[in-house]
Every structure is written in C-alpha cells, then in structure tokens.
Amino acid sequence: MLWAELRHRALGPRFRRQDPLGPYIADFSCRSERIIIEVDDDSHTDPDADRRRDEWFLSRGWFVLRIDDLEVLEALDETIDLIIRTIADRDSIKDPLNREQ
C-alpha cells in the first residue's frame, strides 16, 4: 500500500523500494533527501539489530523513519503526511528513529 502511494503521489522527490545501501536493504529510500523509511511488523524481534542498522544509516547522513505496518494499514493518509513533513523539515520530527512518536 505504501509503495503504491509513494510511487503514484506527487511527493516531490523520487523513492526507491528495497534499495540496497551498504550491507543493508532499505524498505524505501529517497536518495536525494537521504531519507529511509522502514516499515516494521512483528518479525522485528531484535531491537538491537534494528538499532545497529539505524545507527549505521545515521552515521552516513541518512534520516531513518520507522513506521509500524499497522499504522500504514490503518492510517495511510497520516503516514503519508508524516513522510511529507519529514521531506519538508526533518527537524519537525522529534526522534529520527521514531521511538518517541
């Protein structure tokens, strides 16, 4: 669902799906804005691995936005609004790892 919206909506910058970056594959990336969107489900049982992965991206100048898959399914418009806000002004997002939102 999210990919269909990112691909078809006029959000401005182009997004890629399943983008290989270094040793990882980002769910979605916007290379021009250096934004990564990770959609997590119940299979993410190792928060330490996710944290190491996110820190690797952050140390290379990427902004990581983690979104729960249920948020995408139940609140797609709000999810797209969050992505638009992130593109427009990263500083409007309190925690780039989405732990406080």
DRENLOBA-335582 format. One record per residue: residue number from 0; residue in three letters; x, y, z of N, C-alpha, C in turn. Coordinates in steps of 0.05 Angstrom, whole numbers. Layout:
LUMFI   k   r   n.px   n.py   n.pz  ca.px  ca.py  ca.pz   c.px   c.py   c.pz
LUMFI NUM ALA      X      Y      Z      X      Y      Z      X      Y      Z
...
% end
This chain:
LUMFI   k   r   n.px   n.py   n.pz  ca.px  ca.py  ca.pz   c.px   c.py   c.pz
LUMFI   0 MET     16    -24      0      0      0      0     17     25      0
LUMFI   1 LEU     37     25     18     54     49     19     69     54     -6
LUMFI   2 TRP     80     33    -18     95     36    -43     77     47    -65
LUMFI   3 ALA     53     38    -67     34     49    -87     31     79    -83
LUMFI   4 GLU     29     88    -58     25    116    -53     51    132    -59
LUMFI   5 LEU     74    121    -51     99    135    -55    105    137    -85
LUMFI   6 ARG     97    117   -100    103    116   -129     84    134   -144
LUMFI   7 HIS     59    135   -136     39    150   -152     33    178   -142
LUMFI   8 ARG     38    184   -117     33    211   -108     55    230   -116
LUMFI   9 ALA     48    254   -119     68    274   -126     80    286   -100
LUMFI  10 LEU     98    270    -88    110    279    -63    135    296    -68
LUMFI  11 GLY    142    298    -93    167    313    -99    189    293   -106
LUMFI  12 PRO    207    288    -87    229    271    -94    221    242    -99
LUMFI  13 ARG    238    228   -113    232    200   -121    241    181    -99
LUMFI  14 PHE    224    161    -94    231    140    -75    237    114    -89
LUMFI  15 ARG    254     98    -77    261     71    -87    251     51    -66
LUMFI  16 ARG    244     27    -76    235      6    -59    256    -16    -58
LUMFI  17 GLN    260    -27    -34    281    -49    -30    308    -40    -41
LUMFI  18 ASP    317    -18    -31    342     -5    -41    366    -15    -26
LUMFI  19 PRO    385    -29    -40    410    -37    -26    428    -13    -20
LUMFI  20 LEU    434    -10      5    452     12     14    472     -1     33
LUMFI  21 GLY    497     -2     25    517    -14     42    510    -43     47
LUMFI  22 PRO    512    -52     72    506    -80     78    476    -85     82
LUMFI  23 TYR    459    -65     78    431    -67     85    414    -62     60
LUMFI  24 ILE    388    -69     63    368    -63     43    346    -47     56
LUMFI  25 ALA    343    -22     48    323     -4     59    296    -11     47
LUMFI  26 ASP    275    -11     64    248    -16     53    242      5     31
LUMFI  27 PHE    246     30     38    242     52     19    264     73     24
LUMFI  28 SER    274     85      3    294    106      6    288    128    -14
LUMFI  29 CYS    295    152     -5    295    175    -22    324    185    -22
LUMFI  30 ARG    339    178    -43    367    184    -43    373    214    -44
LUMFI  31 SER    357    230    -58    362    258    -60    358    272    -33
LUMFI  32 GLU    340    262    -16    335    274     10    349    259     32
LUMFI  33 ARG    361    236     26    374    218     45    356    210     68
LUMFI  34 ILE    332    201     60    312    192     79    307    162     73
LUMFI  35 ILE    306    147     95    299    118     94    274    114    109
LUMFI  36 ILE    255     99     98    231     92    112    231     62    116
LUMFI  37 GLU    229     54    141    228     26    148    200     20    158
LUMFI  38 VAL    187      0    147    160     -8    156    164    -34    171
LUMFI  39 ASP    158    -33    197    163    -56    215    138    -71    221
LUMFI  40 ASP    141    -97    223    119   -114    232    128   -130    256
LUMFI  41 ASP    113   -150    264    120   -166    287    146   -183    283
LUMFI  42 SER    156   -185    259    180   -200    254    205   -186    264
LUMFI  43 HIS    203   -161    271    226   -146    281    228   -152    311
LUMFI  44 THR    240   -175    317    242   -184    345    269   -177    357
LUMFI  45 ASP    287   -165    342    314   -159    352    318   -129    351
LUMFI  46 PRO    309   -115    372    312    -85    371    341    -76    370
LUMFI  47 ASP    360    -92    381    388    -85    380    398    -85    351
LUMFI  48 ALA    390   -105    335    398   -106    307    386    -82    292
LUMFI  49 ASP    361    -75    298    349    -52    285    364    -26    292
LUMFI  50 ARG    371    -24    318    386      0    327    413      2    314
LUMFI  51 ARG    428    -21    311    454    -20    298    450    -12    268
LUMFI  52 ARG    430    -23    256    425    -16    228    419     13    225
LUMFI  53 ASP    401     24    242    394     52    240    418     70    246
LUMFI  54 GLU    434     62    265    458     78    272    477     78    248
LUMFI  55 TRP    479     56    234    497     55    210    487     75    190
LUMFI  56 PHE    461     75    184    449     95    166    454    123    175
LUMFI  57 LEU    448    128    201    450    156    211    479    165    210
LUMFI  58 SER    498    148    215    526    156    214    535    163    186
LUMFI  59 ARG    520    156    166    526    162    138    508    184    127
LUMFI  60 GLY    494    198    145    478    221    137    450    215    128
LUMFI  61 TRP    440    191    133    413    184    127    395    190    150
LUMFI  62 PHE    370    197    145    349    201    165    331    177    164
LUMFI  63 VAL    328    163    186    312    138    187    286    143    200
LUMFI  64 LEU    264    136    186    237    139    196    225    111    198
LUMFI  65 ARG    220    102    222    208     75    226    178     78    230
LUMFI  66 ILE    163     62    216    134     64    217    124     35    221
LUMFI  67 ASP    105     32    239     93      6    244     75     -1    221
LUMFI  68 ASP     75    -26    213     58    -34    190     29    -29    195
LUMFI  69 LEU     20    -31    220     -9    -26    225    -16      3    221
LUMFI  70 GLU      3     21    226     -2     49    220     -6     54    190
LUMFI  71 VAL      9     40    174      6     42    145    -22     31    137
LUMFI  72 LEU    -29      9    148    -55     -3    141    -79     13    151
LUMFI  73 GLU    -77     23    175   -100     36    188   -100     66    184
LUMFI  74 ALA    -77     78    178    -76    108    176    -57    116    154
LUMFI  75 LEU    -63    107    130    -45    112    107    -42    142    102
LUMFI  76 ASP    -63    157    103    -61    186     97    -44    200    118
LUMFI  77 GLU    -46    192    143    -29    204    164      0    196    160
LUMFI  78 THR      4    171    151     31    162    146     44    178    123
LUMFI  79 ILE     29    183    102     39    199     80     44    228     90
LUMFI  80 ASP     26    239    106     31    266    117     57    267    133
LUMFI  81 LEU     63    246    149     88    245    164    112    245    145
LUMFI  82 ILE    110    230    124    132    228    104    136    256     91
LUMFI  83 ILE    114    269     84    115    295     72    128    315     91
LUMFI  84 ARG    120    314    116    132    332    137    162    326    139
LUMFI  85 THR    170    301    138    198    293    141    214    304    117
LUMFI  86 ILE    203    303     93    216    313     70    219    344     72
LUMFI  87 ALA    198    357     81    198    386     83    216    397    105
LUMFI  88 ASP    217    383    128    231    393    151    237    371    170
LUMFI  89 ARG    260    359    168    268    336    185    267    344    215
LUMFI  90 ASP    273    369    221    273    378    248    246    378    261
LUMFI  91 SER    224    376    245    197    375    256    192    347    267
LUMFI  92 ILE    209    328    261    206    301    272    224    299    296
LUMFI  93 LYS    213    294    320    228    295    345    251    274    345
LUMFI  94 ASP    244    250    338    264    228    341    266    214    314
LUMFI  95 PRO    288    216    300    290    203    274    287    173    274
LUMFI  96 LEU    290    160    298    285    132    299    257    125    308
LUMFI  97 ASN    240    146    310    212    144    315    205    129    341
LUMFI  98 ARG    223    132    361    218    119    387    200    136    405
LUMFI  99 GLU    198    162    400    183    179    418    157    188    406
LUMFI 100 GLN    150    180    382    125    190    370    103    170    372
% end
